[in-house]
Amino acid sequence: MKAPEKNPHPATASTSASQYAPNSSRSHASAFPQPTSFGNSQHDDAERDAWLADDAAAFNDIVGSSQDDAIGSEDMHLYGDMDTKIVGCQYYRGYSNRGEHVLLKREPGNPYDSNAIRVDNVAHTQIGHIPRRVAEKMAKYMDNRSLRFEAQLTGHIGTFDCPIVVHLYGPAPTSVEGQRLQSQMAADKLPLKALREAERAAKQREKERKQAEAARLAAARRAAAAGKRAGVNSQGEFVNPGSTGTQSQPDMSAILEASERIDPRKLTNQAEKLGVSEEQLQQMPMAEQPDSIKTQMLPYQLQALQWLLDQENPKAPAATGQSTQLWTRVDNHRFTNIATNFSTQSEPKLASGGILADDMGLGKTIQMLALVAADAKTNGKGSTLIVAPLSVLSNWSGQASIHFKDGCQLNTYIYHGAGRVKMSTQDFAQYDLVITTYGTLASDHASGPTKKSERKLRATGLYSHEWRRVVLDEGHNIRNPQTKGAAAANGLISRSRWVLTGTPIVNSLKDLYSLLRFVGISGGLEQLDIFNSVLVRPLKLGTQDSSLLLQAIMRAFTLRRRKDMAFIDLKLPELKEFVHRLQFSTEEQQKYDALDEEARGVLKAYVKKDASGQVTYNHLLEILLRMRQVCNHWKLASKRVADLMAQLEQHKTVNLTPETIAGLRQILQVQIDSSEDCAICLETLHNPVITNCGHAFGRDCIVKVIQGQHKCPFCRAELKDDQCLVEPSNEFGDASEDENGLGEDANSSKVEGLLRILGAVAKGEKTVIFSQWKSFLDVLEEPLKQGGFKFCRIDGTMSAQRRDQALEALNKDGDTTILLATLGVCAVGLNLTAANNVVLCDTWWAPAIEDQAVDRVHRLGQTKECSVFRLVMDKTIEEKTLSIQEDKRKLMMLAFSEQKNKRMASRTNRLADIQRLLS
């Protein structure tokens, strides 16, 4: 048989059967040959004969690919490549391009071969099958999900077959499962060449790393011998030399001297070379201001309005070579998607809408309201649905009344609350603007059909109406595509769809995928497997083609301007950000080191178990939480949970006593603080509870399971009734234990450092102190009182009235100079411009929430220079967290080319971050 023509840089597609999400891939193919059509026939005797007489030579075509692979995946690794072919093409209809990503699907019910594996294009049109003898080798691995198979066409379609390369991905080769898998693959003569090449490359990288580390240490010794001044570490970073007490008159210049100035929002050099430049954004065309809008819109806002109008009315490329939303016209009859190489004769379905990702404070609200007004003048009125967080619900109705002229006001209705009136499509049609919350949307969605494919109009509720447009404010709320919230948003019927968010990428490109799917991206990228294969894994490898593809996607669907761009001209005062490193006392260091050693041991045990032990994973999270909390104050970290974990490991469940209830509540708080998902519905924990076997769920979900099965879904421990459930504590409990001789009321090193900064703040200036933990705000209150500081506070337990009172005090009481605030509460919907200093007491994976919190201070209305201090304990988990944050910022910035600035998959990514923290 003629050897298939190889693509030097094939990318991968995916098997729908696999649970894995590999992080490695070939680079994106850049050539798009002419598509070829398939014949059309039904299954018949000839096809059966073709199955039974499958070309025996096909199996001999399986060879390890010689293509070089640089794999840096944390969760999946490329084991090998098979060059084979698709057979039976004469029986199916479709188009095929060399380099096209295709889907592999098992057909255990195939009447001719129970091992059958069919090949589909991204439109789920069948192309053919994998050869019988090759499928025989692959089928058991697909069925038990031990391997993930991804495929791409490597040549032109023939009358009967088509060459294809299949990539084989598996778990970490050093894991127990990985070792077992390699033995099985070797026995089945499946290729492992790519894995062996990756192992050799890893050994070479480790050798080079050790050489570089030895050189760095030698340079540090020479510098030390030369008498380098104290206070600067081997990386040239400033560190706090330590202090035995709070200075009576702290000096800000001394504080800044002991801090390292940073620009966490700057762009990497790689991203600077790509994408839309600031000059191009400045030259975008402007729309005319709608007659009904009385507020004078700024030039950049009118540019956005024109972009919004254009995005709602996309046109397929008219001439050969032109592109729209990644679709290129190949000739008069065919369109090809440049991301997946999929071709179609019919005009592709284009998305009407997009992602408006301007920085907070640039006026996304007025820009969207102007779109409603401008479109109504041209195309007639239609109802727009705004979905927003509860905290900003009134902002939309308020802005709608402020910005429109008298007589031109939008007819607005807020659809929210348990007692809301049931409305039909005729009711909704009376309003220009209907405003609702994400919770209300999910509630309406849950009351209807459960089938994902069901998108028929209902009799009442939000799903009874075909909306002119749907707008998701703070649209990153649907960033997890597996949640009910994301399903609810995608289930709406509308002509246009918009996402408003300043942070379209919070943690990973999976966030972006969910937004693009909602907007209506097509060509195969609306399928997560294909999105991962085409974009996510190549981007992790750093391939230029994948970076360019990401840029193309963002240009096609997203508009983002930053408030620091010169042409925006907001005239905001300067924002300076600092990392202020602090050192532990000897006693604090001993406590931290003990936790660090414990965490390394648990991590090693968890990885050895191949990430299967839920109790061990909870234990790992619990130790990491205690390590982070010790960095703030030892009073936050209790040993009670460690003792409880030991009991659970031995007995599976515990009797509910005051002591175990307190421990279970702390475990539950670990889950809440770590943004874990409910294992039943895959949504972020809602009304969280924990079982007496140590597993956290949403209350409604686990109660239904208990009523039906009386067993824990995780460990199968017996759960008799809901009396075995423990709810979170509303108060900061007795978490302190006077270990290591630490005084109960003594200030920690971080608290001392915070007090020094507050003492150095200029008279008349105010400061916002952020922490993730309400408990740490509790700890801070007494030292602040003793220091003579008057403060107010906002956290998630407070009523709206008490929050308003706190903001009133910050804004109008000259003696109130400090606001204590939890990050989650203050990241959305607040104006804190009365303060101009920010202290971030602790950090975690995702920097986007921190950035939004800082932007509540540094925004329109701010008149003073702003300073941000990140408090970081030296040589701890907190320093490594900054590195993880930087990687997430780079991903966001790379996507926009800024020149400044389910369950197992999410856990795998989080585990990779944990391994970095403890490395």
MOSULNOR-V364070 format. One record per helix or strand of 3 or more residues. SS is the DSSP state (h for helix, s for strand). FROM is the first residue (numbers start at 1). TO is the last residue. If there is no record, write none. Layout:
ss=SS from=FROM to=TO
ss=SS from=FROM to=TO
This chain:
ss=h from=45 to=52
ss=h from=56 to=61
ss=s from=77 to=87
ss=h from=89 to=91
ss=s from=101 to=106
ss=s from=117 to=120
ss=s from=126 to=130
ss=h from=132 to=143
ss=s from=148 to=157
ss=s from=161 to=170
ss=h from=176 to=187
ss=h from=193 to=225
ss=h from=252 to=257
ss=s from=259 to=262
ss=h from=269 to=272
ss=h from=278 to=282
ss=h from=299 to=312
ss=s from=327 to=329
ss=s from=335 to=337
ss=s from=353 to=356
ss=h from=364 to=379
ss=s from=384 to=388
ss=h from=390 to=403
ss=s from=412 to=414
ss=h from=425 to=428
ss=s from=433 to=437
ss=h from=438 to=446
ss=h from=462 to=464
ss=s from=467 to=473
ss=h from=475 to=478
ss=h from=484 to=490
ss=s from=494 to=500
ss=h from=509 to=519
ss=h from=528 to=541
ss=h from=544 to=557
ss=s from=575 to=582
ss=h from=586 to=608
ss=h from=614 to=632
ss=h from=634 to=636
ss=h from=640 to=651
ss=h from=658 to=673
ss=s from=688 to=691
ss=s from=696 to=698
ss=h from=699 to=708
ss=h from=722 to=724
ss=s from=725 to=727
ss=h from=749 to=760
ss=s from=767 to=771
ss=h from=774 to=786
ss=s from=790 to=794
ss=h from=800 to=812
ss=s from=816 to=822
ss=h from=823 to=826
ss=s from=837 to=840
ss=h from=848 to=855
ss=s from=866 to=873
ss=h from=877 to=896
ss=h from=903 to=917
